[in-house]
């Protein structure tokens, strides 16, 4: 049905209804004639239309862009061949849902740097060796929905970065966080207290969407941070940090294992 609709130029779901009605009419009126055809002939018709659905070039294109979707495509293909169309599609859906659940349970956390001469902040990368940071200001960006499943995992990713950089301020960019669950907010509140009381590190929150901002403001974390430690953009937070620390200036990203600027030998 899918192959016939595609080859006939179908563009809407109405084509499915037309195909269903045509199939019904065939069963009611033409079944005696179709029943006289050898099964090999009917199989050839199915094969001709089905082969056009298999495009190795599409698989290679998917593999070249993202391996995860390529695996899903292979699972769907194997499921349909081994179990049948409906069962194969169900298997592919289940595998996709499991993969998505895994991705949301382990969201990325990026260490940010500024593109020189701009107010653009992007993840540190070997592709941008001249991007800049401010000593003492650790800029981090988690991505995705933050909830009870992944909140602790995010904390485990943040902690080594903080211990490595030993910053005065951790600026947490939440522009890519679409939602924050209460459990995750409670963990963030505890993390802010530990950072402030035990490590002497201040936590700033940056770029929250209206829903997350409203939730934070109504919580104990919002009462602790106040508007003094919540900013609309990372650029404003960086300017504030430099105002409070006159010696804080933008400099190239320090690569792992590289001594800080003040301890490097001349030249």
C-alpha positions in Angstrom: 0.0 0.0 0.0 2.8 2.4 0.9 4.7 1.7 -2.4 1.6 2.0 -4.5 0.6 5.4 -2.9 4.1 6.8 -3.3 4.5 5.7 -6.9 1.1 7.1 -7.8 2.0 10.5 -6.4 -0.2 10.5 -3.3 0.2 13.6 -1.0 -2.4 13.2 1.7 -4.0 10.6 4.0 -7.0 10.5 1.7 -4.9 8.3 -0.6 -4.9 5.6 2.1 -8.7 5.7 2.2 -8.9 5.4 -1.6 -6.5 2.5 -1.5 -8.5 0.8 1.2 -11.7 1.2 -0.8 -10.0 -0.1 -4.0 -8.8 -3.1 -2.0 -12.3 -3.8 -0.7 -13.8 -3.5 -4.2 -11.1 -6.0 -5.5 -11.9 -8.5 -2.8 -15.6 -8.3 -3.3 -15.7 -8.2 -7.1 -12.4 -9.5 -8.5 -11.5 -12.1 -5.9 -12.7 -15.0 -8.2 -10.4 -13.8 -11.0 -7.4 -13.0 -8.8 -7.8 -16.3 -7.1 -7.0 -18.0 -10.4 -3.6 -16.4 -10.6 -0.6 -18.5 -9.5 0.9 -17.4 -6.2 4.2 -16.8 -7.9 2.6 -14.2 -10.1 1.1 -12.4 -7.1 4.5 -12.6 -5.3 6.2 -11.0 -8.3 3.7 -8.1 -8.1 4.5 -7.6 -4.4 8.3 -7.8 -4.9 8.2 -5.3 -7.8 6.6 -2.7 -5.6 8.4 -3.6 -2.4 11.9 -3.5 -3.9 11.5 0.2 -4.7 11.1 0.9 -1.0 14.7 -0.4 -0.2 17.3 2.3 -1.0 20.8 1.5 0.1 21.8 5.1 -0.7 19.4 6.3 2.0 21.0 4.0 4.5 24.4 5.3 3.6 23.2 8.9 3.9 21.7 8.2 7.3 25.0 6.6 8.4 27.0 9.6 7.2 24.9 11.9 9.3 24.0 10.1 12.5 24.8 6.5 13.5 21.9 6.2 16.0 19.2 6.7 13.2 21.1 4.2 11.0 20.8 1.6 13.8 17.1 2.3 14.1 16.7 1.9 10.3 18.5 -1.5 10.4 16.4 -2.7 13.3 13.2 -1.7 11.4 14.5 -3.5 8.3 15.4 -6.7 10.2 12.1 -6.6 12.1 10.0 -6.3 9.0 11.9 -9.1 7.2 11.9 -11.4 10.2 8.6 -10.7 11.8 6.4 -9.0 9.3 5.4 -5.5 8.5 3.4 -4.6 11.6 5.5 -6.5 14.1 8.7 -5.0 12.6 7.4 -1.5 12.9 6.4 -2.1 16.5 10.0 -3.4 17.2 11.5 -0.3 15.6 9.2 2.0 17.7 10.1 0.2 20.9 13.9 0.4 20.1 13.5 4.1 19.2 11.7 4.9 22.5 14.4 3.0 24.5 17.1 5.0 22.7 15.3 8.3 23.4 14.9 7.4 27.0 18.6 6.7 27.3 19.5 10.0 25.6 17.3 12.0 28.0 18.8 10.2 31.0 22.3 11.2 30.0 22.1 14.8 28.6 25.3 16.6 27.5 26.9 19.3 29.6 29.2 21.7 27.7 31.9 24.0 29.0 31.5 27.3 27.2 33.9 29.9 25.7 33.4 33.1 23.9 34.0 33.6 20.2 36.6 36.4 20.1 35.2 39.9 19.5 31.6 38.8 19.9 29.0 38.0 22.5 28.6 34.5 21.2 29.2 31.7 23.7 29.7 28.2 22.3 31.0 24.8 23.6 34.8 24.6 23.8 36.2 22.7 20.9 39.5 22.0 19.2 37.9 23.5 16.1 37.9 26.9 17.9 41.3 27.1 19.6 41.1 30.9 19.9 37.9 31.1 21.8 38.2 32.9 25.2 37.3 32.4 28.8 37.7 34.5 32.0 39.8 32.9 34.7 37.6 32.3 37.8 34.3 32.2 35.7 33.3 28.7 34.7 30.5 28.8 32.1 28.5 25.6 31.7 25.5 24.6 29.6 23.4 21.5 30.2 20.9 20.6 27.4 17.5 19.0 27.5 14.8 18.5 30.1 16.2 18.2 33.6 14.2 15.8 35.8 14.7 13.2 38.5 16.1 10.6 36.1 19.0 12.7 34.8 19.5 15.4 37.5 22.0 13.4 39.5 23.9 12.4 36.3 24.2 16.1 35.3 25.6 16.8 38.8 28.2 14.0 38.3 29.3 15.7 35.1 29.4 19.2 36.6 31.5 18.3 39.7 34.7 17.2 38.0 34.7 20.4 35.9 34.3 22.6 39.0 37.1 20.7 40.8 39.4 21.0 37.8 38.8 24.8 37.2 38.4 25.9 40.9 36.3 28.9 39.8 35.0 31.7 41.9 31.7 31.6 40.0 29.8 28.9 38.2 27.6 30.4 35.5 25.0 27.8 34.6 23.5 28.6 31.2 19.9 27.2 31.1 18.9 28.5 27.7 18.8 24.9 26.4 16.8 23.6 29.3 13.2 23.4 28.3 11.8 22.3 31.7 13.1 21.5 35.2 11.2 19.2 37.5 10.8 19.9 41.2 13.1 17.0 42.2 15.9 18.4 39.9 15.3 21.9 41.3 15.7 20.5 44.9 19.0 18.9 43.9 20.2 22.2 42.4 19.2 24.0 45.6 21.3 21.5 47.6 24.2 21.8 45.1 24.2 25.6 45.4 24.4 25.4 49.2 27.3 23.0 49.1 29.2 25.0 46.5 28.7 28.2 48.5 29.3 26.9 52.0 31.9 24.2 51.5 33.8 25.3 48.3 33.3 29.1 48.4 31.9 29.0 44.9 28.9 31.1 43.9 26.3 29.8 41.5 24.7 32.1 38.9 21.8 31.0 36.6 21.6 32.3 33.1 18.9 32.5 30.4 16.0 30.7 32.0 12.8 30.4 30.0 9.7 32.0 31.6 8.4 28.7 33.1 11.8 27.7 34.7 12.4 31.2 35.9 9.0 31.4 37.6 9.6 28.0 39.3 13.0 29.1 40.5 11.7 32.4 41.8 9.1 30.7 43.9 11.6 28.3 45.4 14.2 28.5 48.2 16.8 28.7 45.5 15.3 31.8 44.1 15.3 33.5 47.5 18.9 32.6 47.9 20.1 33.8 44.5 17.7 36.8 44.2 18.0 38.8 41.0 21.6 39.6 41.7 22.6 36.1 40.6 20.2 35.5 37.8 20.9 37.0 34.3 19.2 37.1 31.0 22.4 36.4 29.0 25.8 35.0 29.5 27.3 38.2 28.2 25.7 40.2 31.1 27.0 37.7 33.6 30.5 37.9 32.2 30.4 41.7 32.4 29.2 41.6 36.0 32.0 39.2 36.9 34.6 41.4 35.3 33.2 44.4 37.1 33.5 42.6 40.5 37.0 41.2 39.6 39.0 44.0 38.0 41.8 41.5 37.2 39.5 39.2 35.2 40.2 39.5 31.5 39.3 37.4 28.5 42.0 35.0 27.4 42.5 31.9 25.2 41.0 28.7 26.5 43.5 26.8 28.7 43.9 23.3 27.3 44.1 20.4 29.8 47.6 20.0 31.1 48.6 23.6 30.2 49.8 25.7 33.1 47.7 28.9 33.8 48.9 32.1 32.1 50.6 33.5 35.1 52.8 30.4 35.5 53.8 30.0 31.9 57.4 30.8 30.9 58.0 33.8 28.7 57.6 33.0 25.0 
